[in-house]
């Protein structure tokens, strides 16, 4: 017997009927991913979370649905809209942050940089396999001593007669120890460049990080490079400077912003269903004023972030959005998800800490999402720089 599957009754949270503005294709993608989460993710994710493993059995179906590289064109990718990608992330994170993280990394942190900065040979070699789920990738930027300040990275690549030699380490890398290829960012004499390092390359090792209390249904790893020799064909030829990895992060942060709304919606829906069944003082707790105020606040904040995300998605599709817009969405989405999980836990009372229900799992997961790919403080300062014209980072 697995962990009881709650949330399968989900119809989605859309108070303003924003779905009516989606294209027919976007609606179809949303509905198919929602059904996938209800039917395939929710029945197994609680058990996977407790066992500290990513449910690899989901990968073939996600690939078949076109979820990897969904907004990219060609090479076996679906070529869907940025809004569709957001909806994919929103529905997946309703299931679990680890499942959305897997798709985010594969899409925005591996396939996107290969598609954007890679050679035609690199694209042909990797993108079809990654899209089909036949290969898994990871993104090596964060280091043990440099997370929020990646420009000071220590990992270095030096030219050799045959190509490049990498030395250094990366940490907190999603999918690292199960990846067939790592997109690794390193300092060179020419500035920061990207490299594709394949699993099994001499001098390249990975180690799974254990003991996590959050994102347990996700693989997190350390990467080590000890005189790791790669050929010239490993270099992403169009990469250059910190702007290259940061552009990948912007793409991923956009998906996170939508994902956090999915997490908040899951907490809202689960708590609402529970409140309609749980009896206190002779009536359902949903009939009490204090609980209704909590639901009103949750719905209002979810709706605000849904509208924000949709507007930014449309701006991206028009080529008008930039990293500051995405920082706003990531910041507000994480704040929403964190608060929604806490309020849902209050509504559940003591049951909120039990594995039988998904609330504690979402509460733990959002603490990682709140921190990775730009902490709340970092996104606040990005917005502050945009507002005032002054950088507070240095």
Secondary structure, DSSP 8 states (H G I E B T S, - for coil): -------TT-----TT-GGGGS-HHHHHHHHHHHHHIIIIIHHHHHHHHHTT---GGGHHHHHHTT-TTTTS-STT-----HHHHHHHHHHHHHH-HHHHHHHHIIIIIIIHHHHHHS-HHHHHHHHHHHHTTSS-EEEE---SS-SS-GGG---EEEE-SSEEEEEEEEEEEETGGG-SEEEEEEEETTEEEEEEEETT-TTEEEEE----SS-TTS-EEEEEEEEEEEEGGGB-TT--SHHHHHHHHHHHHHHHHHHHHHHHHHHHHHHHHHHHH-EETTEEGGGSHHHHHHHHHHHHHHHHHHHHHHHHHHHHHTT---HHHHHHHHHHHHHHHHHHHHHHHHHHGGGGGSTTSSHHHHHHHHHHHHHSSS-HHHHHHHHHHHHHS-----
